[in-house]
Amino acid sequence: MLINKFDTTECINGCKIFNDNSNYLYWENRNVTNDEIDILNFLNSKNNKDLNILHVGIGNSFLASKLNSFKEIIGITISQNEIEHATSRNIFNYKYFFLNKYKANSLNIFEKKKFDIIIDTNIKSFSCCNEAFIDLFSQYANLLKDNAYIISHSNGLKWSRIVKPKLAFSFKKLFYKKLKEYDGPSQNLLNISDCKNLAYKNNLQLDLDNKNLIIFKNEK
């Protein structure tokens, strides 16, 4: 049963999007994805760990737990349950916020920061509209330090989803609220040509040399 009443906000184009920090079950107890393993292996290959990271969509906080040698990890999520799970991990260099990335001017909360690395494995998968995605990517680009980069994954380019709140039931939990993913619009699928255009329009360089990773570099 879908839940009809929940808090929303708007994207830059006026789309109504989920923004309810009630306790909805989501990704906090799911297994780590291959996307995150590939990104972790790439980051661990770096000699320089004095870097700060923005992780968009923290899930079960696996990445943060494995990147505690880095200077700082800041995560955002649309799930209050993921926030509470992150708190339980007690990761010393980890901060996290409830935030829908497609909210208009969402990343203004970081206006005084710049990042060495931005991780978003599903870079357009959950977009409400193309205008919101273009604006979000522009915000990412503006948050990069010189010689910094945005990391996504080839799997995420092929993944389009819509998240809807739902009332579910189990004998262990009885009735509980969850965020369920449904097939999304084809406009949220990206290919390499799309990524090249994104890079060009935001004065970034596209790096495809690392297996399965899509890396946008701010080479200055």
Residue pairs with C-beta under 8 A, 6 or more apart in sequence:
1 166
1 167
2 164
2 165
2 166
2 167
3 164
3 165
3 166
3 167
3 177
6 18
6 20
6 22
6 165
7 18
7 19
7 20
7 21
7 22
8 16
8 17
8 18
8 19
8 20
9 16
9 17
9 19
9 100
9 103
9 104
10 16
10 17
10 103
10 104
11 17
11 102
11 103
11 104
11 128
11 129
11 131
11 132
11 135
12 104
12 105
12 131
12 132
12 135
13 128
13 129
13 131
13 132
15 102
15 128
15 129
15 132
17 100
17 102
17 103
17 128
18 78
18 100
18 163
18 165
18 179
19 78
19 100
19 103
20 165
21 80
21 83
21 98
22 80
22 177
23 80
23 81
23 84
23 177
24 79
24 80
24 81
24 165
24 177
24 178
24 179
25 81
25 168
25 176
25 177
25 178
25 179
26 77
26 78
26 79
26 81
26 82
26 178
26 179
27 57
27 59
27 60
27 79
27 82
28 59
28 60
28 61
28 79
28 81
28 82
28 84
28 85
29 60
29 85
30 59
30 60
31 60
32 60
32 62
33 59
33 121
33 155
34 155
35 121
35 153
35 155
35 156
35 212
36 59
36 62
36 63
36 121
38 153
38 211
38 212
38 213
39 63
39 119
39 121
39 151
39 153
39 213
40 62
40 63
40 66
40 67
42 151
42 210
42 213
43 67
43 70
43 117
44 66
49 69
49 70
49 71
50 70
50 71
51 70
51 71
51 116
51 117
52 70
52 71
52 72
52 73
52 74
52 113
52 115
52 116
52 117
53 67
53 70
53 72
53 73
53 74
53 115
53 116
53 117
53 118
53 119
54 74
54 75
54 76
54 110
54 115
54 117
54 118
54 119
54 143
55 63
55 64
55 73
55 74
55 75
55 76
55 119
56 75
56 76
56 101
56 118
56 119
56 120
57 75
57 76
57 77
57 101
57 120
57 121
57 122
58 64
58 75
58 76
58 77
58 82
58 86
58 96
59 77
59 82
60 82
60 85
61 75
61 82
61 85
61 86
61 89
61 91
61 94
61 96
63 73
63 119
64 73
64 75
64 86
64 89
64 91
64 94
64 96
65 89
65 91
67 73
68 91
68 92
68 93
68 94
70 93
71 93
72 93
72 95
73 91
73 93
73 94
73 95
74 94
74 95
74 96
74 97
74 110
74 113
74 115
75 86
75 94
75 95
75 96
75 97
76 96
76 97
76 98
76 99
76 101
77 83
77 96
77 97
77 98
77 99
78 98
78 99
78 100
78 163
78 179
79 98
79 179
80 98
82 96
83 96
83 97
83 98
86 94
86 96
97 109
99 106
99 109
100 106
101 107
101 120
101 136
102 126
102 127
102 128
102 132
102 133
102 136
104 135
105 139
106 136
106 139
107 136
107 139
107 140
107 143
110 143
113 143
114 143
114 144
114 145
114 148
115 143
115 144
115 145
115 148
116 145
116 148
117 148
117 149
117 150
117 151
118 140
118 143
118 144
118 148
118 149
118 150
118 151
119 150
119 151
119 152
120 140
120 150
120 151
120 152
120 156
121 152
121 153
121 155
121 156
122 152
122 156
122 159
122 161
123 137
123 150
123 152
123 156
123 157
123 190
123 214
124 133
124 156
124 157
124 160
124 188
124 189
124 190
125 156
125 159
125 160
125 161
125 184
125 188
126 161
126 162
126 163
126 184
126 188
127 133
127 136
127 187
127 188
130 187
133 188
137 198
137 202
138 202
140 150
140 216
141 150
141 202
141 203
141 204
141 216
141 218
144 150
144 218
145 218
146 218
146 220
147 217
147 218
147 219
147 220
148 217
148 218
149 207
149 215
149 216
149 217
149 218
150 204
150 215
150 216
151 213
151 214
151 215
152 213
152 214
152 215
152 216
153 212
153 213
153 214
154 212
154 213
154 214
155 212
156 214
157 189
157 190
157 191
157 194
157 195
157 214
158 189
159 189
160 183
160 184
160 185
160 186
160 187
160 188
160 189
161 181
161 182
161 183
161 184
161 188
162 181
162 182
162 183
162 184
162 185
163 179
163 180
163 181
163 182
164 179
164 180
164 182
165 177
165 178
165 179
165 180
166 177
166 178
166 179
166 180
167 175
167 176
167 177
168 175
168 176
168 177
168 178
168 180
169 175
169 176
170 176
192 206
192 208
195 206
195 214
195 216
196 206
198 204
198 216
199 205
199 206
199 216
202 216
203 218
204 216
204 217
204 218
204 219
205 216
205 217
205 218
205 219
206 214
206 215
206 216
206 217
207 215
207 216
207 217
208 214
208 215
